[in-house]
Amino acid sequence: MIDNIELTTEKYEFDFTKNKYELKDYKVNYINETFYNNATCKDTVNFFNRLGGKEYSKKAYTKFGRKVIKSISKSPSGELKTIRYFDFNNAEEV
């Protein structure tokens, strides 16, 4: 089991006057492999896509193999966007 995965969450809100997304919240947490698997599994992505939102994932090779390192979620209305970065550099196997 992998522990101490750094999760950086950026929440953006669309500003219609400037026609771009603006950062509203920035948070850094440390998560374990169970939380990571629940957040990035294919069923989770498909569930949110079926609700009308848009969910994108970017994978890359880490020291634990090929993993999702970036997840982008957009609300069905397109007003809210959440970007999650998963950093495995300080993670350790328990």
N, CA, C and O atoms as CSV, one atom per row, in Angstrom:
chain,resi,resn,atom,element,x,y,z
A,1,MET,N,N,0.839,-1.179,0.000
A,1,MET,CA,C,0.000,0.000,0.000
A,1,MET,C,C,0.890,1.250,0.000
A,1,MET,O,O,1.895,1.324,0.706
A,2,ILE,N,N,0.491,2.203,-0.796
A,2,ILE,CA,C,1.247,3.448,-0.931
A,2,ILE,C,C,0.655,4.477,0.027
A,2,ILE,O,O,-0.565,4.611,0.127
A,3,ASP,N,N,1.519,5.200,0.726
A,3,ASP,CA,C,1.087,6.209,1.681
A,3,ASP,C,C,1.781,7.540,1.357
A,3,ASP,O,O,2.808,7.553,0.679
A,4,ASN,N,N,1.233,8.636,1.830
A,4,ASN,CA,C,1.781,9.987,1.663
A,4,ASN,C,C,1.816,10.448,0.205
A,4,ASN,O,O,2.803,11.037,-0.237
A,5,ILE,N,N,0.758,10.184,-0.530
A,5,ILE,CA,C,0.623,10.735,-1.877
A,5,ILE,C,C,0.157,12.178,-1.718
A,5,ILE,O,O,-0.861,12.435,-1.075
A,6,GLU,N,N,0.884,13.104,-2.291
A,6,GLU,CA,C,0.516,14.519,-2.169
A,6,GLU,C,C,-0.569,14.855,-3.180
A,6,GLU,O,O,-0.392,14.667,-4.384
A,7,LEU,N,N,-1.693,15.353,-2.681
A,7,LEU,CA,C,-2.820,15.751,-3.516
A,7,LEU,C,C,-2.962,17.269,-3.454
A,7,LEU,O,O,-3.247,17.831,-2.397
A,8,THR,N,N,-2.762,17.921,-4.586
A,8,THR,CA,C,-2.941,19.363,-4.691
A,8,THR,C,C,-4.236,19.609,-5.450
A,8,THR,O,O,-4.399,19.140,-6.577
A,9,THR,N,N,-5.159,20.345,-4.834
A,9,THR,CA,C,-6.457,20.616,-5.437
A,9,THR,C,C,-6.587,22.105,-5.713
A,9,THR,O,O,-6.402,22.937,-4.825
A,10,GLU,N,N,-6.909,22.425,-6.956
A,10,GLU,CA,C,-7.156,23.801,-7.366
A,10,GLU,C,C,-8.590,23.895,-7.867
A,10,GLU,O,O,-8.984,23.153,-8.767
A,11,LYS,N,N,-9.370,24.800,-7.291
A,11,LYS,CA,C,-10.751,24.990,-7.720
A,11,LYS,C,C,-10.879,26.336,-8.416
A,11,LYS,O,O,-10.471,27.373,-7.893
A,12,TYR,N,N,-11.454,26.289,-9.607
A,12,TYR,CA,C,-11.613,27.486,-10.430
A,12,TYR,C,C,-13.091,27.760,-10.662
A,12,TYR,O,O,-13.917,26.847,-10.692
A,13,GLU,N,N,-13.403,29.044,-10.827
A,13,GLU,CA,C,-14.761,29.463,-11.166
A,13,GLU,C,C,-14.672,30.319,-12.421
A,13,GLU,O,O,-13.776,31.152,-12.551
A,14,PHE,N,N,-15.610,30.109,-13.348
A,14,PHE,CA,C,-15.590,30.843,-14.601
A,14,PHE,C,C,-16.095,32.258,-14.397
A,14,PHE,O,O,-17.175,32.461,-13.842
A,15,ASP,N,N,-15.324,33.234,-14.839
A,15,ASP,CA,C,-15.706,34.641,-14.776
A,15,ASP,C,C,-16.185,35.052,-16.169
A,15,ASP,O,O,-15.388,35.154,-17.103
A,16,PHE,N,N,-17.493,35.287,-16.300
A,16,PHE,CA,C,-18.063,35.578,-17.609
A,16,PHE,C,C,-17.656,36.951,-18.139
A,16,PHE,O,O,-17.664,37.175,-19.349
A,17,THR,N,N,-17.299,37.873,-17.240
A,17,THR,CA,C,-16.896,39.197,-17.714
A,17,THR,C,C,-15.510,39.164,-18.346
A,17,THR,O,O,-15.244,39.888,-19.305
A,18,LYS,N,N,-14.626,38.321,-17.807
A,18,LYS,CA,C,-13.266,38.210,-18.344
A,18,LYS,C,C,-13.125,37.023,-19.294
A,18,LYS,O,O,-12.105,36.873,-19.966
A,19,ASN,N,N,-14.162,36.177,-19.344
A,19,ASN,CA,C,-14.195,35.006,-20.220
A,19,ASN,C,C,-13.033,34.044,-19.947
A,19,ASN,O,O,-12.408,33.538,-20.879
A,20,LYS,N,N,-12.748,33.795,-18.657
A,20,LYS,CA,C,-11.705,32.847,-18.287
A,20,LYS,C,C,-11.965,32.331,-16.872
A,20,LYS,O,O,-12.772,32.892,-16.131
A,21,TYR,N,N,-11.266,31.252,-16.513
A,21,TYR,CA,C,-11.381,30.681,-15.178
A,21,TYR,C,C,-10.440,31.412,-14.217
A,21,TYR,O,O,-9.312,31.757,-14.569
A,22,GLU,N,N,-10.939,31.643,-12.976
A,22,GLU,CA,C,-10.125,32.278,-11.952
A,22,GLU,C,C,-10.014,31.343,-10.754
A,22,GLU,O,O,-10.992,30.710,-10.358
A,23,LEU,N,N,-8.818,31.260,-10.182
A,23,LEU,CA,C,-8.556,30.399,-9.037
A,23,LEU,C,C,-9.318,30.908,-7.814
A,23,LEU,O,O,-9.209,32.077,-7.443
A,24,LYS,N,N,-10.098,30.006,-7.188
A,24,LYS,CA,C,-10.877,30.377,-6.006
A,24,LYS,C,C,-10.391,29.660,-4.752
A,24,LYS,O,O,-10.560,30.180,-3.649
A,25,ASP,N,N,-9.788,28.475,-4.892
A,25,ASP,CA,C,-9.355,27.704,-3.731
A,25,ASP,C,C,-8.151,26.851,-4.111
A,25,ASP,O,O,-8.080,26.306,-5.213
A,26,TYR,N,N,-7.214,26.746,-3.186
A,26,TYR,CA,C,-5.997,25.967,-3.390
A,26,TYR,C,C,-5.734,25.196,-2.110
A,26,TYR,O,O,-5.676,25.785,-1.031
A,27,LYS,N,N,-5.573,23.871,-2.219
A,27,LYS,CA,C,-5.407,23.050,-1.034
A,27,LYS,C,C,-4.402,21.927,-1.308
A,27,LYS,O,O,-4.361,21.370,-2.405
A,28,VAL,N,N,-3.595,21.605,-0.297
A,28,VAL,CA,C,-2.655,20.489,-0.393
A,28,VAL,C,C,-2.953,19.518,0.746
A,28,VAL,O,O,-2.977,19.905,1.915
A,29,ASN,N,N,-3.180,18.250,0.391
A,29,ASN,CA,C,-3.446,17.192,1.364
A,29,ASN,C,C,-2.538,16.007,1.068
A,29,ASN,O,O,-1.954,15.913,-0.012
A,30,TYR,N,N,-2.426,15.114,2.028
A,30,TYR,CA,C,-1.727,13.851,1.822
A,30,TYR,C,C,-2.736,12.730,1.952
A,30,TYR,O,O,-3.489,12.667,2.924
A,31,ILE,N,N,-2.749,11.845,0.965
A,31,ILE,CA,C,-3.747,10.778,0.922
A,31,ILE,C,C,-3.054,9.426,0.846
A,31,ILE,O,O,-1.845,9.342,0.630
A,32,ASN,N,N,-3.848,8.361,1.030
A,32,ASN,CA,C,-3.302,7.007,0.893
A,32,ASN,C,C,-3.789,6.398,-0.426
A,32,ASN,O,O,-4.527,7.031,-1.181
A,33,GLU,N,N,-3.372,5.190,-0.681
A,33,GLU,CA,C,-3.674,4.541,-1.956
A,33,GLU,C,C,-5.162,4.243,-2.125
A,33,GLU,O,O,-5.669,4.282,-3.246
A,34,THR,N,N,-5.865,3.951,-1.045
A,34,THR,CA,C,-7.297,3.663,-1.128
A,34,THR,C,C,-8.066,4.883,-1.624
A,34,THR,O,O,-8.909,4.765,-2.513
A,35,PHE,N,N,-7.785,6.046,-1.061
A,35,PHE,CA,C,-8.432,7.283,-1.506
A,35,PHE,C,C,-8.070,7.570,-2.960
A,35,PHE,O,O,-8.928,7.956,-3.754
A,36,TYR,N,N,-6.809,7.383,-3.304
A,36,TYR,CA,C,-6.343,7.619,-4.672
A,36,TYR,C,C,-7.092,6.726,-5.661
A,36,TYR,O,O,-7.560,7.198,-6.697
A,37,ASN,N,N,-7.204,5.427,-5.337
A,37,ASN,CA,C,-7.884,4.489,-6.233
A,37,ASN,C,C,-9.357,4.842,-6.394
A,37,ASN,O,O,-9.895,4.737,-7.496
A,38,ASN,N,N,-10.019,5.258,-5.319
A,38,ASN,CA,C,-11.429,5.641,-5.407
A,38,ASN,C,C,-11.616,6.899,-6.252
A,38,ASN,O,O,-12.608,7.016,-6.971
A,39,ALA,N,N,-10.690,7.824,-6.177
A,39,ALA,CA,C,-10.807,9.095,-6.909
A,39,ALA,C,C,-10.467,8.960,-8.387
A,39,ALA,O,O,-10.947,9.746,-9.204
A,40,THR,N,N,-9.650,7.980,-8.741
A,40,THR,CA,C,-9.161,7.908,-10.124
A,40,THR,C,C,-9.633,6.689,-10.898
A,40,THR,O,O,-9.253,6.520,-12.056
A,41,CYS,N,N,-10.451,5.834,-10.295
A,41,CYS,CA,C,-10.850,4.608,-11.008
A,41,CYS,C,C,-11.772,4.946,-12.184
A,41,CYS,O,O,-12.416,5.995,-12.206
A,42,LYS,N,N,-11.819,4.050,-13.142
A,42,LYS,CA,C,-12.589,4.255,-14.364
A,42,LYS,C,C,-14.080,4.416,-14.078
A,42,LYS,O,O,-14.759,5.186,-14.758
A,43,ASP,N,N,-14.600,3.695,-13.076
A,43,ASP,CA,C,-16.019,3.808,-12.730
A,43,ASP,C,C,-16.368,5.210,-12.235
A,43,ASP,O,O,-17.440,5.727,-12.551
A,44,THR,N,N,-15.485,5.824,-11.470
A,44,THR,CA,C,-15.713,7.189,-10.976
A,44,THR,C,C,-15.758,8.172,-12.136
A,44,THR,O,O,-16.637,9.032,-12.197
A,45,VAL,N,N,-14.815,8.043,-13.048
A,45,VAL,CA,C,-14.766,8.932,-14.217
A,45,VAL,C,C,-16.028,8.764,-15.060
A,45,VAL,O,O,-16.626,9.756,-15.478
A,46,ASN,N,N,-16.438,7.524,-15.313
A,46,ASN,CA,C,-17.647,7.273,-16.107
A,46,ASN,C,C,-18.901,7.796,-15.414
A,46,ASN,O,O,-19.799,8.316,-16.077
A,47,PHE,N,N,-18.974,7.666,-14.087
A,47,PHE,CA,C,-20.130,8.152,-13.332
A,47,PHE,C,C,-20.310,9.652,-13.519
A,47,PHE,O,O,-21.418,10.108,-13.802
A,48,PHE,N,N,-19.242,10.424,-13.366
A,48,PHE,CA,C,-19.350,11.872,-13.503
A,48,PHE,C,C,-19.605,12.293,-14.944
A,48,PHE,O,O,-20.282,13.292,-15.186
A,49,ASN,N,N,-19.072,11.544,-15.897
A,49,ASN,CA,C,-19.357,11.854,-17.298
A,49,ASN,C,C,-20.829,11.608,-17.619
A,49,ASN,O,O,-21.427,12.362,-18.387
A,50,ARG,N,N,-21.422,10.556,-17.038
A,50,ARG,CA,C,-22.842,10.274,-17.265
A,50,ARG,C,C,-23.740,11.342,-16.627
A,50,ARG,O,O,-24.842,11.585,-17.118
A,51,LEU,N,N,-23.292,11.973,-15.558
A,51,LEU,CA,C,-24.073,13.045,-14.928
A,51,LEU,C,C,-24.083,14.325,-15.756
A,51,LEU,O,O,-24.870,15.232,-15.483
A,52,GLY,N,N,-23.231,14.404,-16.748
A,52,GLY,CA,C,-23.199,15.585,-17.602
A,52,GLY,C,C,-21.938,16.402,-17.456
A,52,GLY,O,O,-21.698,17.316,-18.245
A,53,GLY,N,N,-21.131,16.094,-16.467
A,53,GLY,CA,C,-19.865,16.797,-16.294
A,53,GLY,C,C,-18.809,16.262,-17.248
A,53,GLY,O,O,-19.072,15.360,-18.043
A,54,LYS,N,N,-17.646,16.811,-17.161
A,54,LYS,CA,C,-16.529,16.345,-17.983
A,54,LYS,C,C,-15.380,15.982,-17.054
A,54,LYS,O,O,-15.022,16.748,-16.159
A,55,GLU,N,N,-14.822,14.831,-17.272
A,55,GLU,CA,C,-13.757,14.320,-16.412
A,55,GLU,C,C,-12.614,13.865,-17.318
A,55,GLU,O,O,-12.817,13.052,-18.221
A,56,TYR,N,N,-11.421,14.387,-17.077
A,56,TYR,CA,C,-10.240,14.028,-17.856
A,56,TYR,C,C,-9.142,13.565,-16.904
A,56,TYR,O,O,-9.032,14.053,-15.779
A,57,SER,N,N,-8.337,12.622,-17.370
A,57,SER,CA,C,-7.216,12.142,-16.562
A,57,SER,C,C,-5.962,12.093,-17.421
A,57,SER,O,O,-6.017,11.773,-18.609
A,58,LYS,N,N,-4.839,12.412,-16.808
A,58,LYS,CA,C,-3.551,12.312,-17.491
A,58,LYS,C,C,-2.693,11.333,-16.711
A,58,LYS,O,O,-2.523,11.468,-15.499
A,59,LYS,N,N,-2.156,10.350,-17.412
A,59,LYS,CA,C,-1.311,9.342,-16.773
A,59,LYS,C,C,0.148,9.568,-17.149
A,59,LYS,O,O,0.466,10.109,-18.208
A,60,ALA,N,N,1.016,9.137,-16.249
A,60,ALA,CA,C,2.452,9.205,-16.502
A,60,ALA,C,C,3.127,8.108,-15.677
A,60,ALA,O,O,2.520,7.524,-14.778
A,61,TYR,N,N,4.373,7.846,-15.996
A,61,TYR,CA,C,5.110,6.831,-15.252
A,61,TYR,C,C,5.692,7.449,-13.980
A,61,TYR,O,O,6.341,8.494,-14.021
A,62,THR,N,N,5.446,6.783,-12.855
A,62,THR,CA,C,5.976,7.186,-11.562
A,62,THR,C,C,6.843,6.042,-11.050
A,62,THR,O,O,7.011,5.032,-11.733
A,63,LYS,N,N,7.388,6.197,-9.859
A,63,LYS,CA,C,8.196,5.111,-9.295
A,63,LYS,C,C,7.336,3.918,-8.881
A,63,LYS,O,O,7.865,2.858,-8.546
A,64,PHE,N,N,6.002,4.086,-8.903
A,64,PHE,CA,C,5.070,2.994,-8.585
A,64,PHE,C,C,4.374,2.469,-9.832
A,64,PHE,O,O,3.385,1.743,-9.728
A,65,GLY,N,N,4.876,2.824,-11.002
A,65,GLY,CA,C,4.275,2.384,-12.255
A,65,GLY,C,C,3.489,3.509,-12.906
A,65,GLY,O,O,3.606,4.672,-12.521
A,66,ARG,N,N,2.683,3.144,-13.904
A,66,ARG,CA,C,1.904,4.142,-14.639
A,66,ARG,C,C,0.666,4.494,-13.825
A,66,ARG,O,O,-0.185,3.642,-13.571
A,67,LYS,N,N,0.574,5.753,-13.419
A,67,LYS,CA,C,-0.493,6.228,-12.546
A,67,LYS,C,C,-1.076,7.531,-13.081
A,67,LYS,O,O,-0.434,8.243,-13.853
A,68,VAL,N,N,-2.308,7.833,-12.654
A,68,VAL,CA,C,-2.921,9.128,-12.962
A,68,VAL,C,C,-2.205,10.188,-12.125
A,68,VAL,O,O,-2.127,10.071,-10.902
A,69,ILE,N,N,-1.686,11.221,-12.788
A,69,ILE,CA,C,-0.991,12.284,-12.061
A,69,ILE,C,C,-1.776,13.593,-12.092
A,69,ILE,O,O,-1.477,14.517,-11.334
A,70,LYS,N,N,-2.789,13.674,-12.975
A,70,LYS,CA,C,-3.575,14.904,-13.084
A,70,LYS,C,C,-5.008,14.526,-13.455
A,70,LYS,O,O,-5.240,13.709,-14.345
A,71,SER,N,N,-5.949,15.130,-12.761
A,71,SER,CA,C,-7.365,14.891,-13.025
A,71,SER,C,C,-8.066,16.237,-13.131
A,71,SER,O,O,-7.937,17.082,-12.246
A,72,ILE,N,N,-8.804,16.434,-14.213
A,72,ILE,CA,C,-9.529,17.682,-14.430
A,72,ILE,C,C,-11.024,17.367,-14.476
A,72,ILE,O,O,-11.468,16.520,-15.251
A,73,SER,N,N,-11.790,18.060,-13.637
A,73,SER,CA,C,-13.240,17.874,-13.582
A,73,SER,C,C,-13.919,19.201,-13.873
A,73,SER,O,O,-13.546,20.237,-13.323
A,74,LYS,N,N,-14.933,19.160,-14.756
A,74,LYS,CA,C,-15.738,20.355,-15.038
A,74,LYS,C,C,-17.187,20.044,-14.720
A,74,LYS,O,O,-17.673,18.947,-14.994
A,75,SER,N,N,-17.872,21.017,-14.139
A,75,SER,CA,C,-19.284,20.843,-13.805
A,75,SER,C,C,-20.112,20.798,-15.093
A,75,SER,O,O,-19.655,21.257,-16.140
A,76,PRO,N,N,-21.332,20.245,-15.021
A,76,PRO,CA,C,-22.182,20.195,-16.220
A,76,PRO,C,C,-22.445,21.571,-16.832
A,76,PRO,O,O,-22.566,21.689,-18.051
A,77,SER,N,N,-22.535,22.609,-16.002
A,77,SER,CA,C,-22.782,23.957,-16.529
A,77,SER,C,C,-21.515,24.601,-17.076
A,77,SER,O,O,-21.592,25.578,-17.821
A,78,GLY,N,N,-20.340,24.062,-16.716
A,78,GLY,CA,C,-19.077,24.623,-17.175
A,78,GLY,C,C,-18.576,25.780,-16.328
A,78,GLY,O,O,-17.549,26.379,-16.648
A,79,GLU,N,N,-19.289,26.109,-15.244
A,79,GLU,CA,C,-18.892,27.246,-14.407
A,79,GLU,C,C,-17.779,26.899,-13.426
A,79,GLU,O,O,-16.997,27.772,-13.051
A,80,LEU,N,N,-17.695,25.645,-13.004
A,80,LEU,CA,C,-16.694,25.229,-12.021
A,80,LEU,C,C,-15.745,24.212,-12.631
A,80,LEU,O,O,-16.152,23.337,-13.394
A,81,LYS,N,N,-14.479,24.344,-12.283
A,81,LYS,CA,C,-13.461,23.406,-12.749
A,81,LYS,C,C,-12.546,23.081,-11.581
A,81,LYS,O,O,-12.106,23.980,-10.865
A,82,THR,N,N,-12.261,21.806,-11.388
A,82,THR,CA,C,-11.366,21.356,-10.332
A,82,THR,C,C,-10.225,20.569,-10.959
A,82,THR,O,O,-10.444,19.639,-11.736
A,83,ILE,N,N,-9.011,20.957,-10.612
A,83,ILE,CA,C,-7.819,20.240,-11.093
A,83,ILE,C,C,-7.139,19.625,-9.890
A,83,ILE,O,O,-6.854,20.307,-8.906
A,84,ARG,N,N,-6.879,18.314,-9.978
A,84,ARG,CA,C,-6.190,17.596,-8.904
A,84,ARG,C,C,-4.872,17.064,-9.449
A,84,ARG,O,O,-4.833,16.401,-10.486
A,85,TYR,N,N,-3.786,17.368,-8.728
A,85,TYR,CA,C,-2.461,16.863,-9.079
A,85,TYR,C,C,-2.057,15.831,-8.024
A,85,TYR,O,O,-2.129,16.101,-6.825
A,86,PHE,N,N,-1.636,14.661,-8.473
A,86,PHE,CA,C,-1.167,13.607,-7.577
A,86,PHE,C,C,0.346,13.506,-7.718
A,86,PHE,O,O,0.855,13.214,-8.800
A,87,ASP,N,N,1.064,13.749,-6.621
A,87,ASP,CA,C,2.525,13.746,-6.638
A,87,ASP,C,C,3.036,12.542,-5.841
A,87,ASP,O,O,2.772,12.425,-4.644
A,88,PHE,N,N,3.767,11.654,-6.513
A,88,PHE,CA,C,4.275,10.437,-5.890
A,88,PHE,C,C,5.733,10.554,-5.464
A,88,PHE,O,O,6.310,9.562,-5.017
A,89,ASN,N,N,6.351,11.729,-5.584
A,89,ASN,CA,C,7.773,11.872,-5.272
A,89,ASN,C,C,8.093,11.576,-3.820
A,89,ASN,O,O,9.122,10.960,-3.545
A,90,ASN,N,N,7.249,11.992,-2.870
A,90,ASN,CA,C,7.499,11.761,-1.453
A,90,ASN,C,C,6.725,10.563,-0.915
A,90,ASN,O,O,6.807,10.251,0.273
A,91,ALA,N,N,5.976,9.894,-1.781
A,91,ALA,CA,C,5.180,8.749,-1.343
A,91,ALA,C,C,6.095,7.575,-1.002
A,91,ALA,O,O,7.197,7.440,-1.533
A,92,GLU,N,N,5.602,6.740,-0.107
A,92,GLU,CA,C,6.381,5.575,0.296
A,92,GLU,C,C,5.459,4.368,0.405
A,92,GLU,O,O,4.275,4.495,0.715
A,93,GLU,N,N,6.018,3.219,0.146
A,93,GLU,CA,C,5.247,1.980,0.237
A,93,GLU,C,C,5.302,1.468,1.668
A,93,GLU,O,O,6.369,1.366,2.273
A,94,VAL,N,N,4.122,1.150,2.191
A,94,VAL,CA,C,4.034,0.695,3.591
A,94,VAL,C,C,3.871,-0.798,3.634
A,94,VAL,O,O,3.779,-1.378,4.715
